[in-house]
Amino acid sequence: MAKVLVVDDAAFMRAIIGGMMRDLGHEVVGEAENGLVALQKYSLLKPDFVTLDITMPEMDGVEALRNIMKQDRNAKVLMCSAMGQQSLVIEAIKLGAKDFLVKPIQKERVVSTLQRLLG
């Protein structure tokens, strides 16, 4: 079981993703509604991986990823994005994101991605 930090500005998406993680046997150790809160919680909670939305207020997911990777070069971050954000997804992968999920998120895709991400 892995410890997960779920980051999305939409409470319903945090609930959906968090529910999927729990269903898969993972522990959701924290949630954040923007990149600034995500950075604070990442430092405090030391999760095994992070699901990180791209479009958020205060600090977007790409900037949050950049800062998380500065804190921890081995961070495992899974980006979540809507269709049409391919350029941001590519930038996130270059910054160190391990993979991305396209919203609406499919549970089967989450399972296969996490198997690869967590070994």
VENSULFEN-V934693 format. One record per residue. N is the residue number from 1. RES is the residue in three letters. D_LAST is the distance of its C-alpha to the last C-alpha in Angstrom with 2 decimals. Layout:
BEGIN
N:RES:D_LAST + N:RES:D_LAST
END
This chain:
BEGIN
1:MET:11.75 + 2:ALA:11.22 + 3:LYS:14.39 + 4:VAL:15.26 + 5:LEU:18.23 + 6:VAL:19.74 + 7:VAL:22.21 + 8:ASP:24.77 + 9:ASP:28.56 + 10:ALA:29.12 + 11:ALA:29.04 + 12:PHE:28.55 + 13:MET:25.36 + 14:ARG:24.00 + 15:ALA:25.02 + 16:ILE:23.42 + 17:ILE:20.01 + 18:GLY:20.21 + 19:GLY:21.24 + 20:MET:18.34 + 21:MET:15.90 + 22:ARG:18.03 + 23:ASP:18.28 + 24:LEU:14.53 + 25:GLY:14.85 + 26:HIS:14.04 + 27:GLU:16.86 + 28:VAL:18.68 + 29:VAL:20.11 + 30:GLY:22.17 + 31:GLU:23.54 + 32:ALA:25.45 + 33:GLU:27.98 + 34:ASN:28.00 + 35:GLY:26.52 + 36:LEU:28.85 + 37:VAL:27.85 + 38:ALA:24.13 + 39:LEU:24.70 + 40:GLN:26.57 + 41:LYS:24.08 + 42:TYR:21.11 + 43:SER:23.19 + 44:LEU:24.26 + 45:LEU:21.22 + 46:LYS:18.38 + 47:PRO:15.76 + 48:ASP:11.99 + 49:PHE:12.28 + 50:VAL:15.41 + 51:THR:16.71 + 52:LEU:19.73 + 53:ASP:22.71 + 54:ILE:24.59 + 55:THR:28.17 + 56:MET:29.31 + 57:PRO:32.48 + 58:GLU:33.02 + 59:MET:30.02 + 60:ASP:28.00 + 61:GLY:24.26 + 62:VAL:24.46 + 63:GLU:26.53 + 64:ALA:24.37 + 65:LEU:21.29 + 66:ARG:23.51 + 67:ASN:24.44 + 68:ILE:21.03 + 69:MET:19.89 + 70:LYS:23.13 + 71:GLN:22.33 + 72:ASP:18.77 + 73:ARG:17.70 + 74:ASN:14.04 + 75:ALA:14.17 + 76:LYS:11.62 + 77:VAL:14.18 + 78:LEU:14.29 + 79:MET:17.91 + 80:CYS:20.04 + 81:SER:23.24 + 82:ALA:26.18 + 83:MET:27.34 + 84:GLY:29.43 + 85:GLN:27.43 + 86:GLN:25.97 + 87:SER:27.44 + 88:LEU:25.89 + 89:VAL:22.43 + 90:ILE:22.90 + 91:GLU:24.09 + 92:ALA:21.10 + 93:ILE:18.66 + 94:LYS:20.99 + 95:LEU:20.89 + 96:GLY:17.14 + 97:ALA:15.78 + 98:LYS:12.35 + 99:ASP:13.71 + 100:PHE:16.56 + 101:LEU:17.79 + 102:VAL:21.43 + 103:LYS:23.67 + 104:PRO:24.53 + 105:ILE:20.90 + 106:GLN:19.93 + 107:LYS:17.82 + 108:GLU:16.45 + 109:ARG:15.27 + 110:VAL:13.64 + 111:VAL:11.75 + 112:SER:10.53 + 113:THR:9.83 + 114:LEU:7.85 + 115:GLN:5.65 + 116:ARG:5.23 + 117:LEU:5.68 + 118:LEU:3.78 + 119:GLY:0.00
END
